[in-house]
Amino acid sequence: MDEQLKSTVSGRMLQYVIYDPAETMSDNAPFSTWLDPGHFLLKRPHLARVNTIYYYHSTCLHTEDRRLSSLNLNIKGDAKVWLIVLPYHKQKLEEYITTKWRTIKPKCSQFVRHQSMLLTPSALHQASIDLAVVEQGVGQLLYTEPDAYHQVLNAGCNVAMATNCQEDARGDGEPRGYKWYKKGQCGTKNDVPLSEKHFVEARP
């Protein structure tokens, strides 16, 4: 992963694709039932890419919204390569980022995602941040824990699907200390429009 990231020209934009299955196939297609967000998310009304399946190619460094976990399945093609920061080093990673890049301020709990950054394992090792690099082959299911920062690169072309998941009722309340997104507050064009409003309106 280090070599792949370092070979990219600094500052160059890397494209990644995320899209919903409704754009490409019907709800009764075989892929649409392969992942299950769990009862506690399914009892909420439709929340795109939260309690629905979506397809993606790669992702920048982030944690899941609202401290949810996620299920990720590599369907076809080459391997995906994951960098996963262990959950107990979430705060240490955020402090590393805000210290190294002092213009980045934690104005919401998704402020790292809003920077669209990819970090090398070697840089995180030097900062004594515990992580795992995992190669996910075709047919393998990968689970990310709540508060586990992760990013994904590819060994080649592939197709993968994912959804958030919630295993028990503990996630039904508002996460303690979670700072919800407000439009434009992170000051980047990569701000995403998922906020407390979306979850409040989708309460069962």
C-alpha positions, -999 to 999 in steps of 0.1 A, spaced: 0 0 0 29 24 7 43 19 -28 9 24 -44 2 56 -25 37 70 -29 36 64 -67 6 88 -69 15 124 -77 11 145 -46 -21 166 -48 -35 147 -77 -72 139 -75 -80 102 -72 -115 93 -84 -137 67 -67 -172 55 -74 -201 48 -51 -235 40 -65 -268 25 -54 -281 -8 -68 -313 9 -79 -292 26 -106 -282 -6 -122 -305 -35 -112 -339 -43 -97 -345 -49 -60 -350 -87 -66 -316 -91 -83 -294 -118 -66 -269 -93 -52 -296 -73 -34 -301 -98 -7 -264 -108 0 -259 -83 28 -282 -74 57 -279 -42 78 -297 -59 107 -331 -55 122 -323 -22 141 -314 -4 109 -340 -20 87 -368 -9 109 -359 27 99 -372 42 66 -349 42 36 -315 58 43 -294 56 11 -260 39 18 -268 35 55 -295 7 56 -293 0 19 -267 -19 -2 -244 2 -24 -215 -6 -47 -181 10 -46 -146 9 -60 -124 24 -33 -127 48 -3 -108 75 15 -100 73 52 -131 74 73 -152 59 100 -189 50 95 -215 76 102 -231 76 136 -205 51 149 -221 22 129 -202 -8 118 -201 -20 81 -202 -52 60 -181 -53 28 -182 -80 2 -157 -83 -28 -179 -98 -55 -157 -101 -85 -123 -92 -99 -90 -85 -81 -83 -81 -44 -91 -50 -23 -64 -38 1 -77 -24 34 -59 -2 59 -78 -4 92 -69 16 123 -78 -3 155 -107 14 172 -88 22 204 -65 45 184 -93 65 168 -85 96 190 -48 92 185 -52 92 147 -74 123 148 -48 141 170 -21 130 146 -40 145 116 -49 178 133 -13 182 145 3 174 112 -21 195 92 -30 224 115 -56 238 91 -78 208 96 -102 213 125 -125 187 140 -158 206 135 -178 175 131 -173 138 138 -167 131 100 -141 158 96 -114 133 85 -137 118 58 -143 154 45 -106 158 37 -107 128 13 -72 117 24 -53 85 21 -25 78 45 4 53 42 9 25 67 45 36 73 34 71 84 10 57 109 35 32 122 60 60 128 32 77 148 28 45 168 -8 41 156 -19 5 156 -34 -7 123 -40 -38 102 -34 -41 64 -58 -67 51 -61 -82 16 -97 -90 8 -101 -116 -20 -132 -124 -41 -160 -139 -21 -145 -127 12 -167 -106 36 -150 -79 57 -165 -64 88 -154 -30 102 -160 -22 139 -176 11 151 -149 38 154 -124 19 132 -109 43 106 -104 26 73 -94 32 37 -95 9 6 -73 6 -24 -74 -20 -52 -49 -46 -66 -68 -42 -99 -103 -40 -112 -131 -53 -90 -167 -49 -79 -177 -47 -43 -208 -41 -23 -213 -28 12 -239 -16 38 -238 -2 73 -250 -25 101 -262 -23 137 -261 -54 158 -281 -45 188 -304 -18 204 -275 1 220 -271 20 187 -307 33 188 -298 62 210 -277 92 199 -240 84 202 -224 102 231 -202 130 220 -210 126 183 -208 159 165 -233 159 136 -225 174 103 -238 208 93 -236 219 57 -203 236 49 -189 236 84 -158 215 75 -150 241 48 -143 216 19 -162 207 -12 -161 171 -1 -186 176 28 -213 149 26 -250 157 32 -257 131 59 -267 148 92 -286 143 124 -317 154 104 -316 123 83 -315 100 113 -341 119 133 -366 118 103 -359 81 99 -366 71 135 -389 41 137 
